[in-house]
């Protein structure tokens, strides 16, 4: 995989004795040549989100085996899927222009009414999905920013805190 820029995602299970065992290898879909499959990965419960450089984010569901639930296509953004965060029925996908938050409705992943603005390189939900932290780094001047969003009702979010920092 590392010679072709295609990746794989390995899933493991830990037994009651603390021993880790390989359960499954997720490969890019057979009909594609996914560049850097697994560039960013997040799992929650019985789901795993796998980002690529090309197509978008693949969401798999575990039901005795990993089954592709849905492909969330790249919306044309640079760095779509640079970071992904999956928590319960919510999935955040980072892009160069913001973070897209999707909500599972039982049948499909619905895009939120609005993209949370600002370049993003990493995201994380709190376990109760009340808060979403979005980080952004700037390598050229050793600066960065963290933005905290609070979930209102459904999939509506309000920015509540921003911290900008620089080095040197």
N, C-alpha and C positions, 0 to 999 in steps of 0.2 A: 504493500500500500504506500509506503513512504517514497518509493521510486517513481510512482505514477501520479502522485498528488491526490490519489483517491484514498480515502480513509475507511476505517471500520470502527464500530463501536462494540466494545466487549462488555457484557453484563455478567455479574458475579452474584453468588449467593453465599451467605455465611451460615454454617450449621451451628447447632447448639454447643459444639466443642470449640467454636471460634475459627474453624478452618474455612477458608474462602475457596470456592470452586467456580470455574467458568461455566456459565449456564447457556449463553447464546452469543453468537457473533452476528451483529447487524451489518449487512453490506449495503452499498448503494443499490437502489432498484436496478434490476438487470437490464432495463431498457434505457439506461442513462450512463453517462460518463461524469458522475458528480465530482467536481473539483473540491477536494478537502471535505468530504463527507465526515461529519463529526467535529467540524471546526469549533463548534460550541455545543454543549450538551447540558440538559437539565432533566431531572426526573422527580416525579412526585407520585406517590401511591403506585398505581398500576400503569402509569404513562411515562414515556420518555420522549423528549423533544430533541431532534438532531438537526443542526443547522449545516448548510453547505455554502460555498461561495457562489454557486450558480443558480439552482432552482428555487431555493427557499428553505423552509423548515419542515421537516417530516415529523409528524407526531404518531407514535406507535402506542398501542394498547396491549397490555399483557392479559391473555386469557388462556394460559397454558403454553403459549408461544407468543412472540412479538408479532402483531398484525398491524399493518399500516392503517392508521385511522384517517389521516388526512395530510395532504401536502398544502402548506400555506405558502403560496407562491411569492417570490420576490416581487415587490411592488415597483421595481425599477430603481430602488435606492442603492447607493454604494454602501457596502458593509452590512447589507441586510442579514441579520442573524449573527452579527459579530458577538453579541451576547444574547443568551436566552435564559429566561427564568420561568419555571413551571411550578405552580402551586395550586393544588386542587383543580378547580375548573377555570383557572386563569393562566394565561401564557403571555409573557412580555418578550417582544422581539426588538432588539436594538438595531438602529440604522444610523446613518450619518446625519440625519435630520431630526431624529427623535426616537421615541419608543412606541411601538404599536402594541396595544394591549388587546388581547383576544379573550373571549369568554365562551366556554363550551355550553351549548344549549341543550345537550343531550343527543344532538344529531350532527352538528358542525361547529367549527370555531368561528365565532362572529367577531368582526373587527369592532372596536369601541367607537363611539360617536366621534371621538377626536383622538389624534395622535398626541402623546405627551411630548412637547417640544424640547428641543435641545439635543445636540449631538450626544450619543450614548456609547459607552464601551463596556458597561456591565450593569446588571440590574439584579435586584433581589427583593422578593416579597417577604413579609413577615408571615409566620405560619397561619395566622388568622386572616390573611389577605386584606387587612385594614390599611397597611402601609406598603409603599413601593419605593425603594431607594434606587436612584439612577446615578451612576458615576460616569464621569468623563475625564479623560486624561489628555494632556497636551505635551507630547514628548519634546517639542521644539523649545519650549521655555520652562519645562519642569513645573507646570501648573496643572490644576484640575478643579473639578467642581463636583459636589454631591447635591442632588436635588431630592427632596422627600415629597411624595405625593400621598394624599389620604383618599381612600375610596369612600365615596358617598353611597348612593343607592345603585344597585346593579353594577354597571361598568362605567360609572361616572367618577372622575378623579379631580381633586383640587390640589394645586401646588401649595405646600404649607411651609417649606423651609428650603433655603439655598445656602450652601457654604462654599465659597471659592477660596482656593489656597494657592500659594506659589512657593517655590523653593529658591532660596538665595536672594 
